[in-house]
Amino acid sequence: MPLWHLYADLLLTGRRVKRRFPPVSRSRYWSTVVRPLKGVLINAILFSSFGKATYYRLDSDRYSSVLLFSGFELVQSAPQATKRTFENKIPPHVSLKIKIKKEKEEKALDSNNKNWFRDLEIEVTNTSDKPIYFLSLNLEMPDLVRDDGALAVFPLRYGNSDLYNQDAKPLPEDRPIEPKATYTFVVDEKNRVGYEAWRRKNNRSDLYKLQVSINHLSYGDGTGFTSLSAVPFPLK
């Protein structure tokens, strides 16, 4: 049973199933893997043009549940900024360089630009010496939260999602992000339209804080990082 199946069970049901724990101490597993996920929506929220949010289960391309997007509220913790901020929350031991594409940075961070979400392009450079066959990142909006503290999260993914399983091997047609190579992520069009529809319907101002965190990285050889704290796998 791959670890991310357990993550989904823990977050969605709150159950800890003893027989599913990997061969490491429960206390270490809870402190290094599960606890960093608490309070964060690891089942990424996909926005639709109908003003709804959908939980996206990590183990398939099927949607597991739907809830009204009106349940989310903006958190106004400070006076409105004149410039949008972008923060890389990926732990430094992960060999990735993250930044907004230079040609798009000014427009994406301009608080007066209503089309900023369409201008946002995030460049990810593989600074390791191994190819990356699968990469899953979270684009978070900390100003937009539910009553239970869950954040609005847009998924950014590259590669074959079967590689969530650390025992899976790349297929011949899988093309990695080679060492020193850069891949540019953009938010899916459906999510862009959904966010804009929510903003228009609820007469909301734009968000001023953007953060990028890691969900899973696979080098395709059984090694990589998983969870928000980027725990190396295989676990020892």
Protein Blocks (a to p, Z undefined) as FASTA:
>chain_A
ZZklmmmmmmmnopacfklpccbdfklmmmmmmmmmgopafbccdddfkopacdddfkbc
bdfbdcdfklpccddfbccdfbdcdddfbdfkbccdddddfklmmmmmmmklmklmmmpc
cddddfbfbdcfbdcdddddfkbccfkopacdddddedjfklmpmkbccdfklccddehi
acdddddfklmmmmmmmmmmnopacdfbdcdddfbdcehnopacedjkopacddZZ
